[in-house]
Amino acid sequence: MSEPIAPITLPPAQNPEQEGEWLQMALHHWLDEQFIPEQINHQIAKRASQIYVRQRMEGENDLGSLVIAIVTEMQAFDFSKSFFSEFAIANAVSDLLLDSLGIDRCCGQ
């Protein structure tokens, strides 16, 4: 029987605004690298970062809960001018955070 994946808890936020600035830049770069740079990528990264910062300021440290919050709140974003969806954005945020923490995201490890 397979074991459930343990939750990933981020360190408590020391400076959520600074984390948000980093996330916005990193996500914007990721979006531009995936397809072609588009103006909408800046708006997507900004909105995802705002959600992340608010969640962290409210004390959320669980990565899974952060991903769900981003998916849920990004559903109201107009993705009609983008190749991406709220799911792609939430997954990218998760990957960027895991990479920043040095956590291998391959193969459920």
C-alpha positions in Angstrom: 0.0 0.0 0.0 1.3 3.4 -0.8 2.0 6.0 1.8 0.2 9.4 1.7 2.4 12.4 0.8 3.3 14.3 3.9 2.1 17.9 3.9 4.7 20.6 3.2 4.8 23.4 5.7 6.6 26.7 4.8 8.6 28.5 7.4 6.6 31.2 9.1 6.5 34.4 7.0 9.1 36.9 8.3 8.3 39.5 5.6 5.3 38.5 3.5 5.6 41.6 1.2 9.2 40.7 0.3 8.1 37.1 -0.4 5.3 38.4 -2.6 7.7 40.6 -4.6 10.0 37.6 -5.1 7.1 35.4 -6.1 5.7 38.0 -8.5 9.1 38.4 -10.3 9.7 34.6 -10.3 6.3 33.8 -11.6 6.3 36.5 -14.2 9.7 35.1 -15.5 8.3 31.6 -15.5 5.2 32.6 -17.5 7.3 34.5 -20.0 9.6 31.5 -20.4 6.8 29.0 -20.9 5.4 30.5 -24.1 5.9 34.0 -25.2 6.2 37.1 -23.1 2.8 38.8 -23.0 1.4 41.8 -21.0 -1.2 39.6 -19.3 1.7 37.6 -17.6 2.5 40.6 -15.4 -1.2 40.9 -14.3 -1.4 37.1 -13.6 1.8 37.2 -11.5 0.7 40.3 -9.7 -2.7 38.8 -8.8 -1.2 35.4 -7.7 1.3 37.2 -5.6 -1.4 39.3 -3.9 -3.3 36.1 -3.0 -0.2 34.5 -1.7 0.8 37.5 0.5 -2.7 37.8 2.0 -2.7 34.1 2.8 0.7 34.3 4.4 -0.2 37.4 6.4 -3.2 35.5 7.7 -0.8 32.8 9.0 -1.2 30.2 6.3 2.0 28.1 6.1 0.6 24.9 4.5 1.7 24.7 0.9 -1.4 22.6 -0.1 -3.7 25.2 1.4 -1.9 28.0 -0.4 -2.3 26.2 -3.7 -6.0 25.7 -3.2 -6.4 29.3 -2.2 -4.7 30.4 -5.4 -6.7 28.1 -7.6 -10.0 29.2 -6.0 -9.3 32.9 -6.1 -7.7 32.9 -9.6 -11.0 31.4 -10.9 -12.3 35.0 -11.0 -9.3 36.1 -13.1 -10.0 36.6 -16.9 -7.5 34.1 -18.5 -9.0 34.7 -22.0 -5.9 36.4 -23.2 -3.5 33.8 -21.8 -2.4 30.3 -22.5 -2.6 29.6 -18.8 -5.3 28.7 -16.3 -5.7 29.0 -12.5 -4.4 25.4 -12.1 -1.2 26.1 -14.1 -0.6 29.2 -12.0 -1.1 27.5 -8.7 1.1 24.6 -9.7 3.8 27.0 -10.9 3.7 28.8 -7.6 4.0 25.5 -5.7 7.0 24.5 -7.9 8.7 27.9 -7.4 8.2 27.7 -3.7 9.5 24.2 -3.5 12.5 25.1 -5.6 13.3 28.1 -3.4 13.3 25.8 -0.3 15.5 23.2 -2.0 12.8 20.6 -1.9 12.9 18.0 -4.8 9.5 18.0 -6.4 10.2 15.0 -8.7 8.4 11.7 -8.2 6.5 12.6 -5.0 9.7 12.9 -3.0 
